[in-house]
Amino acid sequence: MATSKTVLITGGSSGIGYEMSIYFGQAGYRILWISKPPDELGQAADKLRAIFPDLELHTLCKDLSAPKAAQEAYEWAKQIATIDVLINNAGFGTYGFLPTIEMEEELAMIRLNVLTVYQLTRLFLDDMMARDAGTIINISSNSSFQPVARMITYASTKAFITHFSRGLQEELDLQGSKVRVMTVCPSAIQDTPFSKDMRGVKTFNGLAYTTAAEVAKDVWDGFEKGKTFQVTGTKMRFFYAIRRLVPYSLQQYLTRKETEWVD
Ligand SMILES: NC(=O)c1ccc[n+]([C@@H]2O[C@H](COP(=O)([O-])OP(=O)(O)OC[C@H]3O[C@@H](n4cnc5c(N)ncnc54)[C@H](OP(=O)(O)O)[C@@H]3O)[C@@H](O)[C@H]2O)c1
């Protein structure tokens, strides 16, 4: 299998990161993964290698919410290959009214979902701009479009990702750069470990839920078409298209309903 290009996927060993790896594996990319627990990383790597026996897959077990993790991850990846595509996918969410959530847990989430994404984007952007080539795919969320009661901090981290990534694409356009930033906004995904503690939240069976396979297909199709903004899933694209016609108060009412615990 040709390995002329390289993709680095954070959180590649499960969920949409794993599903996206299948598309990049099919296209002959060398794949680099960074995830947390070593057992899961090893098992997922074996599974992917069984699908693509000639795949060049490198894995790094690292907690990306740690302060120096992004710099260390960057240095590890650089010594393996030039990164053509960076996918900032690793992330997690918290649920509940703010005072009921451990502050340390949310601080770790902010470090992972915001600071690490910012830092990896900055580090690889410099290299990509020097080559005038490369793509950064930042996985945000439909929760980035409006405040989300019971998930306010998570939604705020994703609002940062959406604005930062879309703003960066604007700047790249202004500078005439060929580097691309693609912002991806999935709705609630039913079948990933992310949602295992949140299965009782209505949105995972709600108006616009999706699956990891559907998200990965949309990301790959968007990537191939050169898109810079991708709302994933047919149902979510419909709601995104009509949301400007819906008054803010109704949007918030529907969002509140979506995050109710219904189990
Ligand atoms: N699931 C949803 O409903 C949904 C909706 C919209 C957007 N998203 C976003 O989509 C992305 C992927 O989520 P997913 O649904 O595919 O869930 P997932 O399967 O749990 O994937 C998250 C990945 O991030 C890794 N990760 C988590 N914490 C980490 C840390 N501290 N250091 C390194 N890696 C870490 C996880 O590895 P370990 O499991 O090994 O820790 C896992 O591989 C996330 O950014 C999420 O916010 C998810």
Ligand as a Chemical Component Dictionary entry (heavy atoms), coordinates in Angstrom:
data_LIG
# 
_chem_comp.id                   LIG 
_chem_comp.type                 NON-POLYMER 
_chem_comp.pdbx_formal_charge   0 
_chem_comp.three_letter_code    LIG 
# 
loop_
_chem_comp_atom.comp_id 
_chem_comp_atom.atom_id 
_chem_comp_atom.alt_atom_id 
_chem_comp_atom.type_symbol 
_chem_comp_atom.charge 
_chem_comp_atom.model_Cartn_x 
_chem_comp_atom.model_Cartn_y 
_chem_comp_atom.model_Cartn_z 
_chem_comp_atom.pdbx_ordinal 
LIG N1  N1  N 0  -20.292 11.567 20.782 1  
LIG C1  C1  C 0  -20.986 12.670 20.533 2  
LIG O1  O1  O 0  -22.189 12.751 20.746 3  
LIG C2  C2  C 0  -20.277 13.848 19.921 4  
LIG C3  C3  C 0  -21.033 14.863 19.318 5  
LIG C4  C4  C 0  -20.395 15.961 18.766 6  
LIG C5  C5  C 0  -19.015 16.046 18.812 7  
LIG N2  N2  N 1  -18.297 15.041 19.410 8  
LIG C6  C6  C 0  -16.830 15.164 19.457 9  
LIG O2  O2  O 0  -16.273 14.152 18.667 10 
LIG C7  C7  C 0  -14.974 13.855 19.165 11 
LIG C8  C8  C 0  -14.819 12.354 19.247 12 
LIG O3  O3  O 0  -15.777 11.830 20.130 13 
LIG P1  P1  P 0  -16.414 10.390 19.983 14 
LIG O4  O4  O 0  -17.862 10.541 20.042 15 
LIG O5  O5  O -1 -15.814 9.656  18.837 16 
LIG O6  O6  O 0  -16.015 9.742  21.386 17 
LIG P2  P2  P 0  -14.875 8.759  21.837 18 
LIG O7  O7  O 0  -14.975 7.470  21.123 19 
LIG O8  O8  O 0  -14.889 8.762  23.309 20 
LIG O9  O9  O 0  -13.571 9.462  21.271 21 
LIG C9  C9  C 0  -12.822 10.373 21.974 22 
LIG C10 C10 C 0  -11.382 10.001 21.793 23 
LIG O10 O10 O 0  -10.605 10.960 22.509 24 
LIG C11 C11 C 0  -9.701  10.269 23.329 25 
LIG N3  N3  N 0  -9.419  10.991 24.538 26 
LIG C12 C12 C 0  -10.296 11.396 25.499 27 
LIG N4  N4  N 0  -9.646  12.007 26.483 28 
LIG C13 C13 C 0  -8.328  12.001 26.133 29 
LIG C14 C14 C 0  -7.156  12.499 26.739 30 
LIG N5  N5  N 0  -7.191  13.147 27.907 31 
LIG N6  N6  N 0  -5.973  12.289 26.113 32 
LIG C15 C15 C 0  -5.898  11.636 24.941 33 
LIG N7  N7  N 0  -6.991  11.159 24.313 34 
LIG C16 C16 C 0  -8.180  11.336 24.901 35 
LIG C17 C17 C 0  -10.403 8.991  23.679 36 
LIG O11 O11 O 0  -9.446  8.025  24.033 37 
LIG P3  P3  P 0  -9.745  7.081  25.270 38 
LIG O12 O12 O 0  -11.116 6.575  25.120 39 
LIG O13 O13 O 0  -8.724  6.069  25.040 40 
LIG O14 O14 O 0  -9.567  7.944  26.470 41 
LIG C18 C18 C 0  -11.078 8.638  22.371 42 
LIG O15 O15 O 0  -10.202 7.935  21.534 43 
LIG C19 C19 C 0  -14.827 14.593 20.493 44 
LIG O16 O16 O 0  -14.063 15.762 20.302 45 
LIG C20 C20 C 0  -16.256 14.951 20.843 46 
LIG O17 O17 O 0  -16.331 16.124 21.625 47 
LIG C21 C21 C 0  -18.897 13.935 19.944 48 
# 
loop_
_chem_comp_bond.comp_id 
_chem_comp_bond.atom_id_1 
_chem_comp_bond.atom_id_2 
_chem_comp_bond.value_order 
_chem_comp_bond.pdbx_ordinal 
LIG N1  C1  SING 1  
LIG C1  O1  DOUB 2  
LIG C1  C2  SING 3  
LIG C2  C3  SING 4  
LIG C2  C21 DOUB 5  
LIG C3  C4  DOUB 6  
LIG C4  C5  SING 7  
LIG C5  N2  DOUB 8  
LIG N2  C6  SING 9  
LIG N2  C21 SING 10 
LIG C6  O2  SING 11 
LIG C6  C20 SING 12 
LIG O2  C7  SING 13 
LIG C7  C8  SING 14 
LIG C7  C19 SING 15 
LIG C8  O3  SING 16 
LIG O3  P1  SING 17 
LIG P1  O4  DOUB 18 
LIG P1  O5  SING 19 
LIG P1  O6  SING 20 
LIG O6  P2  SING 21 
LIG P2  O7  DOUB 22 
LIG P2  O8  SING 23 
LIG P2  O9  SING 24 
LIG O9  C9  SING 25 
LIG C9  C10 SING 26 
LIG C10 O10 SING 27 
LIG C10 C18 SING 28 
LIG O10 C11 SING 29 
LIG C11 N3  SING 30 
LIG C11 C17 SING 31 
LIG N3  C12 SING 32 
LIG N3  C16 SING 33 
LIG C12 N4  DOUB 34 
LIG N4  C13 SING 35 
LIG C13 C14 SING 36 
LIG C13 C16 DOUB 37 
LIG C14 N5  SING 38 
LIG C14 N6  DOUB 39 
LIG N6  C15 SING 40 
LIG C15 N7  DOUB 41 
LIG N7  C16 SING 42 
LIG C17 O11 SING 43 
LIG C17 C18 SING 44 
LIG O11 P3  SING 45 
LIG P3  O12 DOUB 46 
LIG P3  O13 SING 47 
LIG P3  O14 SING 48 
LIG C18 O15 SING 49 
LIG C19 O16 SING 50 
LIG C19 C20 SING 51 
LIG C20 O17 SING 52 
# 
